[in-house]
Amino acid sequence: MRFWPEYGFGLVVPDDASITAIINGYNAIHPDDELEDAYELVECMDGADNLWRLYTNDDCDGMTVRLFSGKEIYVDECLVVYAQKESTPFNAPYRDIEELKEELKKAVGQYLPADFDWDTHLGWFSCSICC
């Protein structure tokens, strides 16, 4: 078995309640699609400006979320909507967190409740993909 690293930053959704909220928001806007799970959501978002990925323990190992607030959590499942601009140790592609948040609100905001807590869902995601 081989592994390769996958990582990036953006909107990280490691909790079932928030994933369900996104699916419900999508279904409210697109009632003809009637998505049932996160796999269908990610498939439906193929080709969107921001890359949408769902990671599970079935195909990943060591899934880690490092929120910009400083909290680090290990998860069994995580929906990630990656930022459009890539960051490196030598490049800060966004002026600040607010610029990143505005980009992601354009990509996902219409599917989320008005009281969604963006600050607890922005951060880095990393894992090893099994193949």
N, C-alpha and C positions, 0 to 999 in steps of 0.2 A: 504494500500500500504506500502511496506517495501523498505528500502534503504540500500545499503551497499557501503562502500568506495572503490574506486579503485584509485590507484596512482602508480607512478613510474617515471623513468627518461629515456631519450634517445632522439631520433629524434622526435620532435613534429611539425606537419605540420597543422597549423590551417587555412591556406589560400587555396582557390580553385585553384589558379594558380599553386601552387606547387604540389597539389594533382594531378592536370591534367598533369603536367610535368612528374610525376612519372608514371602515367598510360600510357602516350605517350611513355616514355622510355621503359616501359615493352613491349608495343605492337611492338615497333621497333625491339626488340630482339626476341620476340616470336610472330611473325605475325599470326600464326595459332590460337592463343588464342583470339585475338582482344577483349580485355576487354573494357567495356563501362563505368564503374563507379568504385568508391572506394570500394563498397561492393564486387564486383567481384575480385578486386585486393587483398583484405584482405583474401577472400576465397581461392584464388589461392596461397597465401603465407602460408596457414596453413601447419604446419610441418617444416617451415623454422627455422634456428637456433635462430633468434630473433623473439619474439612475435609481430605480427602486429595486431592492433586493430583500428576500426573506431568507434568514439563516436559521437552521435548526440543528439540534444535536445529531440528527441522522446523517448529515453530510459535513459537519464542522466540529472542530475541537477547540477548546480554550476561548470561547466567545467572551470578550471583555468589552464593557462599555465604560469609557472614562468621560463623565459629563464635564462640561466646562465649569460647572459649579465646584468641581474638585472631588466629587463622589465617584468611586469606582465600583462597578458591580459585575458579577459573572452571571451569565444568563443561559437558558436552555433554548430560547427562541428569541429572535429579534428582527423587526422590520427596520430597514435603514433606507432613508431617502438621502442619497449622497448630494453634497454640494457640487455645483457645476465647476467651480475652480479648485484645482488641486493645490494642496499645501505641501511644502517641504521645510526642512529646518532653516533653509536660506531664503524662503519666500513666504510672505504673508499676503495672500491674494485678496483678503477683505480688509477694509479700513478698520472694522470693529465687528463685534458680535451682532449688532443691530443690522448691518448690511447683510450678513449671512441670514439672519432671521427673516428679513424682508424677502430675500430670494426664495427661501423655503415656504414662506407664507403664500407666495404666488403659486408655488408648485402644489402645495398640500392644504393650505388654509381653508379653501372652500369645503373641504371634507371634514373639518374638525369643528367641535363645538366652540362657541365664542369665548368660553372661559378656559380653553386649553392652556396648560402651563408650558409654554415654549421653553422657558429657562431650565426646566428639569428634563428636557428631551433633546438638548443640543450637546453634541460632544463627538468624541472619537469612538470608532468601533474597530475591533480587530479580531481575527480568528485564523485558524488553519483549516483549509478546505481539504477533505479527504477524497482521494480518487484512486 
